[in-house]
Amino acid sequence: MGSGQISGGGIINGGGGGVGGSNSSGGSSSSCCDMSMKCWCRWRLENQHYYNRILSSGFVFFFGCFVLFGSIASFYGWLAFSPSVHSSLSPFGCQDDNEGSWSIGIFFGDSPFSLKPIEFSNLSNDDSAAWPVANPVVTCASVSDAGFPSNFVADPFLFIQGDTLYLFYETKNSITMQGDIGVSKSTDKGATWQQLGIALNEDWHLSYPYVFEHDGQIYMMPEGSKRGDLRLYKAVNFPLQWKLEKVLIKKPLIDSFIIEYGGKYWLFGSDHSGFGTKKNGQLEIWYSKSPLGPWKPHKKNPIYNIDKSLGARNGGRPFKYEGHLYRMGQDCGDTYGRRVRAFQIETLTDEEYKEIEVPLGFVESNKSRNAWNGARYHHLDAQRLPSGGWIGVMDGDRVPSGDSIRRFMVGCASIAFAALLIVLLGVLLGFVNCIVPLNWFIHNSGKRSPTSLSWERPNAFSSKVRRFCTRLNRVPTFLRVHIINNDLRCSSLELEDVCETLLKMLFRVRDSCSVEQGNPSGIE
């Protein structure tokens, strides 16, 4: 091979420099090949920076983290928040609800302190039934099946008219996710219940429908604390039509009731909006000469502002028994609405109030959490029947509020996910910086001359990174992430120097490239 064949002038000019005076066609062919190779090399160098950016370790690291974190976040969101709808129930009723799955049961006894579930009364709703009626008697399923989608039913209050029982309760609408007041009717001592519909529906949440009679009129005082006041409604067409009678107190009182005692009317309720108020541990009392008001606050308000487990918040209708007045309170210690506690009121005047706790006599089911009210029951309305016996309605749930066990498991799973992400992040970072640069970069693939290889092995940036990472892996793990994040960064200036050096190297070996492309026999 003559020296003229590898010189710059031989390649550019093409004619007169060939072996044995070759004609212009050979020179033209060689010139075209040379020009093509030069253009290809120049195009490759011009786009070298672009490819380095596309397949750089930073880009691969970012893309890998994006895919990894996105996949884990999607899976976690699906696992934690996807609703589970029971296929046997209406898709618009009895959906999973973070407030629970409350239902309502009925009890009978000779006194309010000896109430037993309806199954002990051996009542039947069908002559062909093999088993007596058992609690719960009103559920979200029975309400939803009647055409009123409900997630749960709670806060039951009875209104007795002769042999007919009317049951008012809070029902959480499955569509609006708002509490409404529903009503059911029974004419067979509570064995069967006809779902009459929604008695009261406002633009805000309603619950605790305290129903009572005064001067021949039937009133309802539901909780509507979201509105910011306490309202009284009067029945227009009992039990389904009601109209606003009066705003009793412009305070967001919750779980309120009115009772006549000592020639006055007393209103008990809780206000959780005040500064320093202990939620579910506050109680206030108001008094008046009429249930329509005006109401005056008790001198010792707040009567209670104590621990939520001590029963300050009301838990149903008060009742009189053997000359004493009793109040139901909620124990919210372990979870919201854990149980009902009974208190005998010893002193109730304009300036004094005193009560003592007494045994309720309610025996919890031996089925524990498997019972319909095994986890909690927070409301009881006990009343005397015209026959002389006592009847009571109680709500119950088999799932604690927020389910502490589920919350604990979700918390542990979250910590495990976080630890796994940290490990995967370190593995991915090491993989990208130590392996990817040598195997995925375009300029490191394809056929290269020995001269190129001999220059690349000691000088290529990717080789330097690999050797550096190899040494870095010997450093303790707690230092590795810090060093990688701070030391393995190449500036744009370094990339330009590498590209310039590569350009010079390619010009030196261009003739070799030309020979390899133009001489299929492989003559070197």
C-alpha positions in Angstrom: 0.0 0.0 0.0 1.5 3.4 -1.0 1.8 6.3 1.3 -0.3 8.4 -1.1 -3.3 6.2 -0.5 -3.5 7.2 3.1 -2.6 10.9 2.7 -5.2 13.6 2.9 -4.5 14.8 -0.6 -4.8 11.3 -2.2 -8.3 10.9 -0.8 -9.6 14.4 -1.6 -8.2 14.8 -5.2 -8.6 11.2 -6.3 -6.8 11.3 -9.7 -3.2 10.7 -10.7 -2.2 9.2 -7.4 -3.5 5.7 -7.9 -1.4 2.6 -8.3 0.0 2.1 -11.8 -1.8 5.3 -13.0 -5.3 4.1 -12.5 -8.1 6.0 -14.4 -10.4 8.6 -13.0 -13.2 6.2 -12.5 -11.3 4.4 -9.7 -10.4 7.7 -8.2 -13.9 8.9 -8.4 -15.1 5.7 -6.7 -12.5 6.1 -3.9 -13.4 9.8 -3.6 -17.1 9.0 -3.2 -16.3 6.4 -0.6 -14.0 8.8 1.2 -16.6 11.6 1.2 -19.3 9.2 2.4 -17.1 8.0 5.2 -16.2 11.6 6.1 -19.8 12.6 6.2 -20.8 9.6 8.3 -18.0 10.3 10.8 -18.9 14.0 10.9 -22.6 13.2 11.4 -21.7 10.7 14.1 -19.5 13.2 16.0 -22.1 16.0 15.7 -24.7 13.7 17.2 -22.4 12.2 19.7 -23.5 14.6 22.4 -27.1 13.9 21.7 -26.7 10.2 22.1 -24.7 10.6 25.2 -27.5 12.7 26.7 -30.2 10.2 25.6 -28.4 7.1 27.0 -26.5 8.8 29.8 -26.5 7.2 33.2 -28.5 10.1 34.6 -31.3 9.6 32.0 -31.4 5.8 32.6 -31.4 6.4 36.3 -34.3 8.9 36.1 -36.3 6.6 33.8 -35.7 3.6 35.9 -36.8 5.4 39.1 -39.8 6.8 37.4 -41.0 3.3 36.3 -40.2 1.8 39.6 -41.8 4.4 41.8 -44.8 4.7 39.5 -45.5 0.9 39.5 -45.2 0.7 43.3 -47.4 3.8 43.8 -50.0 2.4 41.5 -50.1 -1.0 43.2 -50.2 0.6 46.7 -53.1 2.9 45.6 -55.0 0.0 44.2 -54.5 -2.1 47.3 -55.3 0.6 49.8 -58.1 2.5 48.2 -59.9 0.3 45.7 -63.5 -0.2 47.0 -64.6 -3.8 47.7 -68.3 -4.1 46.8 -70.1 -7.3 47.9 -71.4 -9.0 44.8 -74.5 -10.3 46.6 -75.6 -6.8 47.5 -76.7 -3.8 45.5 -73.8 -1.9 44.0 -75.3 1.3 45.5 -75.7 0.0 49.0 -73.7 -1.5 51.9 -70.3 -0.3 50.5 -67.2 -0.3 52.6 -67.2 2.8 54.8 -64.5 4.2 57.0 -67.2 5.0 59.6 -68.1 1.4 60.0 -70.9 -1.1 59.2 -73.4 -0.2 61.9 -76.7 -2.0 62.2 -79.6 -1.9 64.6 -80.9 -4.5 67.1 -83.9 -4.7 69.4 -84.1 -5.8 73.0 -86.8 -6.7 75.6 -86.8 -6.9 79.3 -88.7 -6.3 82.6 -86.5 -3.2 83.2 -84.1 -1.0 81.3 -81.3 -2.8 83.2 -82.3 -6.4 82.2 -82.7 -6.0 78.4 -82.1 -9.1 76.3 -81.8 -9.6 72.5 -85.0 -10.3 70.6 -84.0 -13.9 70.0 -84.6 -14.6 73.7 -88.3 -13.6 73.2 -88.8 -16.4 70.6 -90.6 -14.2 68.2 -91.0 -15.3 64.6 -91.7 -13.4 61.4 -93.0 -16.4 59.5 -95.0 -19.5 60.7 -92.7 -21.7 58.5 -89.5 -20.2 59.8 -87.3 -22.7 61.6 -85.5 -20.1 63.7 -86.8 -17.1 65.7 -86.0 -13.6 64.7 -82.5 -12.5 65.7 -80.6 -9.3 65.7 -79.8 -7.1 63.9 -83.3 -6.4 62.6 -82.5 -3.3 60.5 -79.4 -3.2 58.4 -78.0 -1.3 55.4 -79.0 -4.3 53.3 -82.7 -4.1 54.3 -82.8 -0.4 53.8 -81.0 -0.6 50.4 -83.2 -3.4 49.2 -86.2 -1.1 49.9 -84.8 1.4 47.4 -82.8 3.7 49.7 -79.1 3.0 49.2 -77.3 3.0 52.6 -73.8 2.2 53.8 -74.9 1.8 57.5 -77.7 2.6 59.9 -77.1 3.9 63.4 -78.4 6.2 66.2 -81.9 4.6 66.5 -84.8 6.3 68.3 -88.2 4.7 68.9 -91.6 6.5 68.8 -94.4 4.3 70.2 -98.0 4.7 69.1 -100.1 1.9 70.7 -98.9 -1.4 69.2 -97.0 0.3 66.4 -93.3 1.0 66.6 -91.7 3.7 64.6 -87.9 3.5 64.3 -86.0 6.6 63.3 -82.3 6.3 62.6 -79.3 7.8 60.8 -78.7 6.3 57.4 -75.6 7.2 55.4 -76.5 7.6 51.7 -74.3 5.5 49.5 -74.5 8.0 46.7 -74.2 11.4 48.4 -72.1 9.9 51.3 -74.2 12.1 53.6 -76.3 11.2 56.7 -80.1 11.3 56.3 -82.9 10.4 58.7 -84.6 7.2 57.8 -87.8 5.6 59.3 -89.1 2.1 59.6 -92.4 0.7 61.0 -93.2 -2.5 62.9 -96.7 -3.8 63.9 -95.5 -7.2 65.3 -93.4 -6.2 68.3 -90.3 -5.6 66.2 -90.2 -9.0 64.4 -90.5 -7.4 61.0 -89.8 -3.9 59.9 -91.2 -2.0 56.9 -88.8 0.5 55.5 -90.9 3.7 55.0 -88.2 5.8 53.5 -86.3 9.0 54.2 -88.0 11.2 56.8 -85.6 14.1 56.7 -83.0 15.1 54.1 -81.0 18.3 54.3 -78.0 19.7 52.4 -75.8 18.8 55.4 -75.1 15.7 57.4 -77.9 14.6 59.8 -77.8 12.0 62.6 -79.1 11.3 66.1 -82.9 11.9 65.3 -84.2 12.5 68.8 -88.0 12.3 68.5 -90.5 13.3 71.2 -94.0 14.5 71.7 -95.1 17.8 73.4 -98.6 19.3 73.6 -100.0 16.8 71.1 -97.3 17.6 68.5 -94.4 15.4 67.4 -91.0 17.0 67.2 -87.6 15.8 66.0 -84.3 17.3 67.0 -81.6 15.8 64.8 -77.9 16.6 65.0 -76.9 18.9 62.2 -73.6 20.4 63.6 -72.2 20.9 60.1 -74.8 23.7 59.8 -73.5 25.3 63.0 -76.7 25.3 65.0 -79.3 23.0 66.7 -82.7 22.8 64.9 -86.1 21.6 65.9 -88.5 20.1 63.3 -92.2 19.5 63.7 -94.1 16.6 62.0 -96.5 17.8 59.3 -97.5 14.4 58.1 -96.0 11.9 60.5 -93.7 10.1 60.0 -92.4 11.2 56.6 -93.1 14.9 56.3 -91.4 17.5 58.6 -90.9 21.2 58.6 -88.4 23.4 60.4 -90.0 24.8 63.6 -87.2 26.7 65.1 -83.4 27.1 65.6 -83.0 26.3 69.3 -79.4 27.2 69.9 -76.9 28.8 67.5 -74.1 26.4 68.5 -73.0 23.2 66.7 -74.2 20.9 69.5 -74.0 17.1 68.8 -76.0 14.2 70.2 -78.5 16.4 72.0 -81.7 15.5 73.8 -84.4 17.3 75.8 -85.9 15.9 79.0 -88.5 17.3 81.5 -87.4 17.1 85.1 -88.1 19.2 88.2 -90.6 21.4 86.4 -88.1 22.5 83.7 -86.9 21.3 80.4 -83.2 20.4 80.2 -81.2 20.1 77.0 -78.0 18.1 77.1 -75.4 18.2 74.2 -71.7 18.5 73.4 -69.9 21.3 71.6 -66.6 20.2 70.1 -65.9 23.5 68.3 -64.5 25.4 71.3 -60.8 26.0 71.9 -59.3 23.4 74.2 -62.4 21.1 74.0 -61.6 17.4 74.3 -63.4 15.6 71.6 -66.1 13.1 72.8 -65.3 14.2 76.4 -67.3 17.5 76.6 -70.9 18.0 77.9 -73.0 21.1 78.3 -76.5 21.6 79.8 -79.1 24.2 79.0 -82.5 24.8 80.6 -85.8 26.4 79.7 -89.5 26.5 80.6 -90.5 25.1 77.2 -88.8 22.7 74.8 -89.2 25.5 72.2 -86.9 27.8 74.3 -85.5 30.3 75.0 -82.6 28.3 76.5 -80.2 29.4 79.1 -76.8 27.9 79.7 -76.0 26.0 83.0 -73.9 27.9 85.4 -71.2 25.2 85.4 -70.9 24.8 81.6 -69.0 22.9 80.4 -70.2 20.2 82.8 -67.5 17.9 81.6 -64.3 18.4 79.6 -62.7 15.1 80.4 -61.2 12.0 78.9 -63.3 10.6 76.1 -63.6 7.2 77.8 -65.6 8.5 80.7 -69.0 8.8 79.0 -69.4 12.6 78.7 -70.9 12.4 75.2 -74.6 11.4 75.1 -75.4 7.9 73.9 -79.1 7.7 73.5 -82.4 8.7 75.2 -82.5 9.4 78.9 -85.2 7.6 80.9 -86.8 7.6 84.3 -87.0 4.4 86.3 -88.2 4.0 89.9 -88.1 7.7 90.5 -84.5 8.3 89.2 -83.3 9.9 86.0 -80.7 8.1 84.0 -78.4 9.4 81.2 -76.7 7.2 78.6 -73.1 8.1 77.8 -70.5 6.9 75.2 -67.2 5.3 76.1 -64.9 6.3 73.2 -61.7 5.2 74.9 -60.4 2.3 72.8 -62.3 3.4 69.6 -65.2 5.7 68.8 -68.4 4.4 70.3 -66.8 1.4 72.1 -69.7 0.9 74.5 -72.6 2.6 76.3 -72.4 3.5 80.0 -75.3 4.4 82.3 -75.3 7.3 84.7 -77.8 8.1 87.5 -78.4 11.8 87.8 -78.5 12.7 91.5 -78.6 16.5 91.3 -79.9 18.7 88.4 -80.5 22.4 89.2 -79.7 25.7 87.6 -76.4 25.8 89.4 -75.5 22.2 90.3 -75.2 18.9 88.5 -74.1 15.5 89.8 -74.3 12.0 88.4 -72.8 8.6 89.3 -72.2 5.6 87.0 -74.4 2.5 87.5 -74.2 -0.9 85.9 -76.1 -1.1 82.7 -76.8 -4.8 83.0 -76.1 -5.4 79.3 -74.3 -8.6 78.6 -72.0 -8.6 75.6 -72.2 -11.5 73.2 -69.8 -14.4 73.8 -69.2 -14.4 70.0 -66.9 -11.4 70.5 -66.0 -9.8 67.2 -68.1 -12.2 65.3 -71.3 -10.8 66.8 -73.1 -8.0 65.0 -72.2 -5.6 67.8 -69.1 -7.4 69.0 -66.7 -4.5 68.4 -68.7 -1.6 69.6 -72.2 -0.3 70.5 -72.7 3.4 71.3 -76.4 4.1 71.5 -79.4 2.9 73.5 -83.0 4.1 73.5 -84.9 2.3 76.3 -88.7 3.0 76.8 -91.6 1.5 78.7 -94.2 -0.3 76.6 -98.0 0.2 77.2 -97.9 -3.5 78.4 -95.5 -2.6 81.2 -92.4 -4.2 79.9 -89.4 -2.4 78.5 -88.1 -2.2 74.9 -84.8 -1.0 73.8 -83.1 -0.3 70.4 -79.3 -0.3 70.1 -76.8 0.1 67.3 -73.7 -2.0 66.9 -70.7 -2.7 64.7 -68.3 -5.6 64.4 -65.5 -3.4 63.1 -63.7 -0.8 65.3 -63.5 2.8 64.1 -60.5 2.9 61.7 -59.7 -0.7 62.8 -56.5 -0.3 64.8 -55.2 -3.7 63.6 -55.7 -2.7 59.9 -54.0 0.6 60.5 -51.1 -1.1 62.2 -50.7 -3.5 59.3 -50.9 -0.7 56.7 -48.2 1.2 58.7 -45.9 -1.8 58.8 -46.4 -2.3 55.1 -45.6 1.3 54.4 -42.3 1.1 56.3 -41.4 -2.1 54.5 -42.1 -0.5 51.2 -39.9 2.5 52.1 -37.1 0.2 53.1 -37.4 -1.8 49.9 -37.4 1.4 47.8 -34.1 2.5 49.5 -32.5 -0.9 48.7 -33.7 -0.9 45.1 -32.6 2.7 44.7 -29.1 1.8 45.8 -29.0 -1.3 43.5 -30.3 0.7 40.5 -27.8 3.5 41.0 -24.9 1.1 41.2 -26.2 -0.8 38.1 -26.5 2.4 36.0 -23.1 3.8 37.0 -21.1 0.6 36.8 -22.6 -1.4 34.0 -24.7 0.8 31.6 -22.0 3.1 30.3 -20.0 0.2 28.8 -22.8 -1.8 27.4 -25.5 0.6 26.3 -23.7 3.6 24.9 -23.9 3.6 21.1 -20.3 4.8 20.6 -19.0 1.8 22.5 -20.7 -0.7 20.1 -19.8 -1.8 16.6 -16.5 -2.6 14.9 -13.5 -0.5 15.9 -9.8 -0.5 14.9 -7.0 -1.7 17.2 -5.8 1.9 17.4 -9.3 3.0 18.6 -9.5 0.2 21.1 -6.0 0.8 22.5 -6.9 4.5 23.0 -10.4 3.8 24.5 -9.4 1.3 27.1 -7.2 3.6 29.2 -9.0 6.9 28.4 -12.7 6.3 27.9 -14.9 8.1 30.4 -17.1 5.0 30.9 -14.0 3.0 31.7 -12.9 5.5 34.2 -16.4 5.5 35.8 -16.4 1.7 36.0 -13.0 1.5 37.6 -14.0 4.3 40.0 -17.3 2.5 40.9 -15.4 -0.7 41.5 -13.2 1.0 44.1 -16.2 2.8 45.4 -18.0 -0.4 46.1 -15.4 -1.2 48.8 -16.5 1.8 50.8 -19.1 1.1 53.6 -22.7 1.2 52.4 -23.6 4.3 54.5 -21.0 6.4 52.6 -21.7 5.0 49.1 -24.8 6.9 48.3 -23.3 10.1 49.4 -20.2 9.7 47.3 -22.1 8.6 44.2 -24.4 11.6 44.4 -21.6 14.0 44.9 -18.6 12.6 43.0 -20.0 10.8 39.9 -21.0 13.9 38.0 -19.4 14.8 34.7 -19.6 18.4 33.6 -20.5 19.5 30.1 -16.9 20.6 29.6 -15.5 17.1 30.2 -18.0 15.8 27.7 -16.8 18.3 25.1 -13.2 17.4 25.7 -14.0 13.7 25.2 -15.9 14.5 21.9 -13.0 16.6 20.6 -10.5 13.9 21.4 -12.7 11.3 19.7 -13.0 13.6 16.6 -9.2 13.8 16.3 -8.9 10.0 16.7 -11.5 9.3 14.0 -9.6 11.5 11.5 -6.4 9.6 12.2 -8.1 6.3 11.5 -10.3 7.4 8.6 -8.1 5.7 6.0 -8.4 2.5 7.9 -12.2 2.9 7.9 -12.1 3.7 4.2 -10.1 0.6 3.4 -12.3 -1.6 5.5 -15.4 -0.3 3.7 -13.9 -0.2 0.1 -11.9 -3.4 0.1 -14.1 -6.4 0.9 -11.0 -8.7 0.9 -9.9 -7.1 4.1 -6.4 -5.9 2.8 -4.8 -3.7 5.5 
